[in-house]
Amino acid sequence: MDFSSDTAAPAHPAVLDALAKANEGPAASYGNDAVTTELRGVLAEVLETEDFDFWLCASGTASNALALSCFCPPTGAVLCHAGAHIAVDERGAPEFFSGGGKLQLLGGPQGQIGEGALRSALARINHDFVHETPAHVLSLTNLTENGTAYPAETVRHYAALAHETGMDVHLDGARLANALVHTGATPAQMSWKAGVDVLCLGLTKTGAIGCEIIVLFGGARKKFAELKARAKRSGHMPPKMRFLAAQALAMFEDGLWLDLAATANQRARQVADVLCRKPSTELTQPVHGNEVFARLDDDLVRRMRDAGATFYPWPDGSYRLVTSWNTPQDTIDALSGLFD
C-alpha cells in the first residue's frame, strides 16, 4: 500500500513505448528534432492556441525556477501562498535562478491565496519606494500543496487583479491534470484564457518519467530567448530533447494524461471514504485531486504501517496519502480490509 507520492509511481507503458520509438536512429539536438516539432502541433491542439512558445524540463523545480527567473528581476518579488511548492519545497531555487528575487508569502485557507491577502499585497506595491521589494509576478499553484483546486474563474479573477498592477501571472501546474479533471475546465480555460502568462505544465506526476513543459503565452513570448539562455546557463537545455517530447506526446495522445489523472483522483476519493469509516478520522482538506490529508488516531496509523502502508505526516499534524494512475483497486481493498 504505497501512498507516499505520485512520483513513486512507474511511468505509463505508453511513455516507454514512445521513448523506444524516439530512439530509432539519430536526430537533431536541443529540440531541433522531428519529435519536438510534432509536440508543438499537439500542444496547439491541447491549449487551443498557436500563440505560445514552450521549453521542456525534466523536473518541476527547474521549470518553476526558470519560468519565474524570466519575469522576476533580482530586485523584485513573487507573490505566492505561504505553503506553495516554490516556497517550501524547492530549496530557494526561484531565488537562486532569479539572482535574488524575493518570495512574498500570502495566507489563505486550503493552500489557496485569499482574495483579501492578495488585494492587500497588490495595494502595497510601489516601484518608486526604494526600501521595499515590489512584486512583479503572481504565482498560483493548481492543484495546491493542500490538494485543492482553484476554479478557472478564480484564476481569471486573480490574474485580472495582478495585471491591473502590471504584474505577470505564473501557474505551477505540476498536478494540472488532476485540477482539470476536478473542475471540468479545459487546459485553455485554466491557462491563457484565464490570463496566465507562463504555465508550468507538469506530466511527471501524472505518468511520465520526467517531463515538465514551460509555456509562454501571448506577450510573454518576448521572454523566450531569455528562457533558452537561462536554460542553457543552468544546465537545463537537454541535448536529446526528443526523449522529453516523446513522453509528452504519449501523455497527450487521446487525452491519456486526463484519463490517468481521473483514475488517481478516483482512488483518492476511495481512500478518503475508507479512512472516514473510522469516526475519529478527520479530513483536514477537501479531496479535489489525488491527495488525501487526514488526522488519524495512533492505533490506525500503527495498523496501517504494520500492514505495509507508506504515507507521511504533514506539518499541521495530519497525514498525507497520495494516489497515482498506478494505484490498483487491490491497494484500496487491502486498506479497506484493515477496517473489517
Secondary structure, 3 states (H helix, E strand, C coil): CECCCHHHCCCCHHHHHHHHHHCCCCCCCCCCCHHHHHHHHHHHHHHCCCCEEEEEECCHHHHHHHHHHCCCCCCCEEEEECCCHHHHCCCCHHHHHHCCCEEEEECCHHHCCCHHHHHHHHHCCCCCCCCCCCEEEEEEECCCCCCCCCCHHHHHHHHHHHHHCCCEEEEEECCHHHHHHHHCCCHHHHCHHHCCCEEEEECCCCCCCCCEEEEEEHHHHHHHHHHHHHHHHCCCCCCCCHHHHHHHHHHHHHHHHHHHHHHHHHHHHHHHHHHCCCCCCEECCCCCCCEEEEECCHHHHHHHHHCCCECEECCCCCEEEECCCCCCHHHHHHHHHCCC
